Amino acid sequence: MPWKSRVNAAIEGITGYNITRAQARPVPTPPAPVEPARPPADPAADRLLRAPVFVLSPVRSGSTLLRVLLNSHSRVHAPHELHVRRIAVTLTTDPVRQAMAALGHRTTDIEHILWDRMLHRELVRSGKQVIVDKTPSNVFAHRRIATCWPDARFVYLLRHPASIARSWHEADPVTRPMEEAVRLTAQYMRHMNEARRARAGVEVRYEALVADPEGELRRVCAFLGVGFEPDMLAYGEKDHGEFVKGIGDWRDKIRSGRVQEGRPLPAPEEVPEDLREFCAAWGYL
């Protein structure tokens, strides 16, 4: 028996363990660098949509109400939240990565083509001419959206930040205490302010929308290049699909089929400290 084996046998007899050569651990492959998104190389070939519209708003700001009012227009299709920015592409093999690179495509380029195709399909199936996506989380991706569609148009839907936080808390008071609702609301506010500074668009206040829906819709329609239609106010008479949690508001208020007045605005002393700067910047204080 070789001496290494005799030593190992002796150690095993005394301790119950034996000595084995450590196996070299594979070096983990570092993650691929994130590719910066870029505009379409050939807009005529790379994009089917022309001037898509995105409603940027925090949650609980009345975006579902605005969507169904717009969707009641004969030329405007405003479906439920689409979350297209969450649709990702994975190139799983070296040959497909090589093939796409040879065509001049990055992964983000292919994602943009897919996003555009999904929205275009939705618009074509509707038989209308203008598509509006109101997914609130698009606020966090306004740069990427503007890169994907350089001709994108933006509608900024504002609401009193303290009202947003209160409504968000009341929607799930157990798992979303008021302090958490305030923190999340402030996060949306920061990105909203950033988007409004970076890109032109039309601003709509929720409080004005519910107080004077016709007046606000006339402004939005003018921005979209379509005429106002009185039937927009009777959204309950139109088919907007199911109101389902996760892709829009689903509560009784939106199901009523009519525009209802908003809650009274919070008194200045009721505004949480973390939201006061946003309330002031938005003209609520």
Steps between C-alpha positions, in 0.01 A plus 500: 500500500651840404599711796232764429234236515645355827500848660148569385381163631660571838338844523164357401534230769572759769272787398244349264610742227721455199697747292405569140640749255289813480332543165558827327187711507385634166544872467154654465435671172451872560164633388494653156511879507164669463466642153387861483171534316514699180251652254390301195771482236239510224173639638303422184596132517542457876175659619142433399347748745499870436484742795368261768362665813602423857318621808760550772355509849547360847269218604164601646490815286194425289685351205236229449231766490696699243562186295133398476400855411759504221415146395141615445623713210440355153866552401686435825584157641600506866520139624571374850855536633735324259830493694695460175819629659511177698513291183863390469696311235764237577746387234580153629789378282819634349375443143183704552700777665740490206211507253331798666829689522555439129162660437602797714262421789565522870269322741334831586442570130310173468300577813398831351388332177294255707344775712408692189349192337290419808351850519451519124313169500276627777429819307429324170261254666310792654437658159598843637783739418657612832623274779536611862682296766436607860719255695606701813841331527588654163593803711821315594580427135422831331853522360483151351156566352619822338803315366286221355252744345669836440163637382311383812252743655446536874200585714590585860222418742545673836316462829553637849788286633342461844177377338702245303670370813173480692324315217793260458504426873125442515520254210709264714531636856646184650800447273538865401500720811474873447876555546572252219237657276661840555845364416380336180301806399809719540689260275244550224505876554874524445484314170193697390684826558798369308284397205313832493826692493643281223206467261221724383143382527155597617422508874168392647407523865275229638307755703427700183414187304224395741375859544490587128552183295390657173735796533800282585421247228477775242856604591628142481322434171653815352844375606431161339377660179145366522175683555310473828202262490217537754467120516831495688320616813268196491782249539273255680319436173820377331691173526837550670570138588498367853613716790758269654747558783859520376425667167294795619243614754227246568293654779134597507569866423645429155241228439220753552541619142493870585743765612471555874629789705830456681561503871556837670859618483704448816551803721859631498562366850394151385773475236782263607836670529658283230241617248492871575765597246311319224169654603663843482666429165169380355307800633304323771659693788 
